[in-house]
Amino acid sequence: MILDYVVWNVDPEIFHIGNLSIRWYGLLFASAFLVSYYIFAKFYKEANIPVEQLDKLTFYVAIGTIIGARLGHVCFYEPGYYCSNPSEIIKIWHGGLASHGAAIGILIAIWLYTRKFEKSIWWLLDRIGIVVALSGSFIRTGNLMNSEIVGAPSNVPWAFAFVRDNFQRGLPENFTRHPSQIYEALGYLLIFAILYYLYRKTSLPKREGYLFGLFLVLLFGFRFFIEFFKDVQVAFEQSLPLDLGQLLSIPFIIAGFYLMFRKTAVK
């Protein structure tokens, strides 16, 4: 007998010691930073920049990512709930991180870093885009392990029955959806491969800002498309012509095209 859907009921916790819980999401999130650090260390070495400065950049980006992703979720998706329960804002372990907020947080963090250490913001952003795309693949895999940010209802042969999510929503255990986390993880991995290839094999890195613009177009263009296969995260999105993820992606896509086709590079 051939199973026409995948039963997904993975425990998001790997193991725990006392009150300390090690979860797949946290492990993959940390792995994204470690792999990104390794790749960026090569960028710094090739540019004869002391690798010690990368530690400071990593700190800025890590803080910007976490704060931006959390505040993005708070402000974009559930402002009413968090205004009524402000103590929940700092409880990141309860879930609720927005990739668009993370993007804004990273941009602000890099701007602050370049102002303090007098670096070219476009040199950094062209390379940041490469590792962010790879990190997105890690993080969406973490979402899969958490059975969260699930896809829209579907009966395709590769549909997933997210048992934990179905239980929380009061749905039948065999209710199936698109495994949109896998779609996104693979899409972001492909975007990373494209950007890394262009960085290594072409002269595009000499056009400061171009690779970052291409990153914005590819990543948020893909994000706009993939939202058609995802379930809405909050109820009010059902009344919108496009969901919030798509609406928030449009400004990033426009900015990306501007950076790619502007006549002069901004230093």
C-alpha positions in Angstrom: 0.0 0.0 0.0 1.3 3.4 -1.0 0.9 6.2 1.6 -0.6 9.2 -0.1 0.5 11.7 2.5 3.2 12.1 5.1 2.4 11.9 8.8 4.5 14.5 10.6 4.6 14.3 14.3 8.3 15.0 15.2 9.0 16.1 18.8 10.4 19.6 18.6 12.6 18.9 21.6 15.8 16.9 21.1 16.4 16.3 24.8 16.2 18.1 28.1 18.3 18.2 31.3 16.3 19.5 34.2 14.7 22.7 33.1 17.1 23.1 30.2 15.4 22.1 26.9 17.4 21.6 23.6 15.1 22.0 20.7 15.6 21.4 16.9 14.7 25.0 16.1 17.3 26.4 18.5 19.9 24.1 17.2 19.2 25.0 13.6 19.1 28.7 14.4 22.5 28.5 16.1 23.8 26.4 13.2 22.8 29.1 10.7 24.9 31.6 12.5 27.9 29.2 12.8 27.9 28.4 9.1 27.4 32.0 8.1 30.3 33.0 10.3 32.5 30.4 8.6 31.6 31.7 5.1 32.0 35.3 6.1 35.4 34.6 7.7 36.5 33.6 4.2 35.1 36.9 2.8 37.0 38.9 5.4 40.2 36.9 4.8 40.1 37.5 1.1 39.6 41.2 1.6 42.5 41.4 4.1 40.1 42.5 6.9 41.1 41.3 10.4 38.8 38.4 11.3 38.5 39.8 14.8 36.2 42.5 13.3 33.8 39.7 12.2 33.1 38.9 15.8 31.7 42.4 16.3 29.7 42.2 13.0 28.3 38.8 14.2 27.2 40.3 17.5 25.5 43.2 15.7 23.7 41.0 13.2 22.7 38.4 15.8 21.1 41.1 18.0 19.5 42.8 15.0 18.1 39.5 13.8 16.5 38.5 17.1 15.1 41.8 18.0 13.9 42.6 14.5 12.3 39.3 14.0 10.5 39.4 17.3 9.3 43.0 17.0 8.3 42.3 13.4 6.0 39.6 14.6 4.7 41.8 17.4 4.0 44.8 15.3 2.9 43.2 12.0 1.0 40.2 13.1 -0.4 40.5 16.6 -0.1 44.1 17.9 -3.4 43.9 19.8 -2.4 40.8 21.7 1.0 42.1 22.7 -0.3 45.5 23.7 -2.6 43.7 26.1 0.2 41.3 27.2 3.5 43.3 27.0 5.4 40.8 29.2 4.9 38.2 26.4 7.1 40.3 24.0 10.3 39.1 25.5 9.2 35.4 25.6 10.7 34.4 22.3 10.6 30.8 23.3 6.8 30.9 23.0 7.2 31.4 19.2 6.6 34.3 16.9 9.4 35.6 14.7 8.9 37.4 11.4 11.4 37.2 8.6 10.5 40.7 7.3 11.2 42.1 10.8 14.5 40.2 10.8 15.4 41.8 7.5 14.8 45.3 8.9 16.7 44.5 12.1 19.7 43.2 10.1 19.8 46.3 7.9 19.7 48.6 11.0 22.4 46.5 12.7 24.7 46.7 9.6 24.1 50.4 9.3 25.2 50.9 12.9 28.2 48.6 12.4 29.4 50.4 9.3 29.0 53.8 11.0 31.1 52.8 14.0 33.8 50.8 12.1 33.8 52.9 8.9 33.1 50.1 6.5 31.4 50.1 3.1 27.7 49.2 3.8 27.3 48.0 0.2 30.4 45.7 0.4 28.9 44.1 3.5 25.3 43.9 2.2 26.4 42.2 -1.0 27.9 39.4 1.1 25.3 39.4 3.9 22.6 38.5 1.4 24.5 35.3 0.5 24.6 34.0 4.0 21.1 35.2 4.9 19.7 33.1 2.1 21.5 30.1 3.5 20.3 30.9 7.1 16.8 31.1 5.9 17.0 27.5 4.7 18.2 26.4 8.2 15.4 28.4 10.0 12.6 27.1 7.8 13.8 23.6 8.5 13.5 24.5 12.2 9.9 25.6 11.6 9.3 22.2 10.0 10.6 20.5 13.2 8.3 22.7 15.2 5.3 21.9 12.9 4.7 25.7 12.5 4.2 28.1 9.6 2.3 25.3 7.9 1.1 25.3 4.3 -2.4 25.7 2.9 -4.7 22.7 2.9 -3.8 20.3 0.1 -4.3 16.7 -1.1 -1.1 16.5 -3.2 0.6 13.2 -2.9 3.5 14.8 -0.9 1.1 16.6 1.5 1.9 16.5 5.2 -0.4 15.8 8.1 1.0 18.0 10.8 -0.4 16.1 13.8 0.6 18.6 16.5 -0.7 21.6 14.5 -3.9 19.7 13.7 -4.4 18.9 17.4 -4.0 22.6 18.4 -6.5 23.7 15.8 -9.0 21.0 16.7 -8.7 19.4 13.2 -8.6 15.7 12.3 -5.2 14.1 12.8 -5.1 13.2 9.0 -5.9 16.8 7.8 -3.2 17.4 5.2 -1.4 20.6 4.0 1.4 21.7 1.7 4.8 21.2 3.4 5.6 24.9 2.7 8.5 24.9 5.1 10.3 22.4 2.8 9.4 24.5 -0.2 11.0 27.5 1.4 14.0 25.7 2.8 14.9 24.4 -0.7 14.1 27.7 -2.4 16.4 29.6 0.0 19.1 27.0 -0.5 18.9 27.5 -4.3 19.0 31.3 -3.9 22.2 30.9 -1.8 23.7 28.7 -4.5 22.9 31.2 -7.2 24.3 34.2 -5.2 27.5 32.3 -4.2 28.1 31.2 -7.7 27.7 34.8 -9.1 30.0 36.1 -6.3 32.7 33.5 -7.1 32.5 33.3 -10.9 31.5 36.7 -12.2 32.5 40.4 -11.9 29.2 41.4 -10.3 30.7 41.9 -6.8 32.5 44.9 -8.3 29.1 46.6 -8.8 28.5 47.4 -5.2 24.9 46.9 -4.2 24.0 44.7 -7.2 24.2 41.3 -5.5 22.3 42.6 -2.5 19.6 44.0 -4.9 19.5 40.6 -6.6 19.2 38.9 -3.2 16.2 41.1 -2.3 14.5 40.4 -5.6 15.1 36.6 -5.5 14.3 36.0 -1.8 11.3 38.3 -1.4 10.1 37.5 -4.9 10.1 33.8 -4.0 8.6 34.6 -0.6 5.7 36.4 -2.4 5.1 33.4 -4.6 5.4 30.8 -1.9 2.7 32.6 0.2 0.1 31.2 -2.1 0.9 27.7 -0.7 1.0 28.8 2.9 -1.8 29.2 5.5 -2.4 32.6 7.0 -0.7 33.2 10.3 -3.3 35.5 11.8 -7.1 35.6 11.2 -7.2 39.2 9.8 -5.1 38.2 6.8 -8.1 36.3 5.4 -9.8 39.6 4.6 -6.8 40.9 2.7 -6.4 40.7 -1.1 -2.8 39.5 -0.4 -1.6 38.1 2.8 0.7 40.1 5.1 3.9 38.3 4.0 3.2 39.2 0.4 2.4 42.8 1.2 5.6 43.2 3.2 7.6 41.6 0.5 6.7 44.2 -2.2 8.8 47.1 -0.8 11.9 44.8 -0.6 11.4 43.6 -4.2 11.1 47.2 -5.5 14.2 48.2 -3.5 16.1 45.2 -5.0 15.3 46.2 -8.6 16.4 49.8 -7.8 19.8 48.6 -6.5 20.3 46.3 -9.5 19.5 48.8 -12.2 20.6 52.2 -10.8 23.1 53.9 -13.0 25.7 54.7 -10.4 26.8 52.7 -7.4 26.3 54.2 -4.0 29.5 54.1 -2.0 
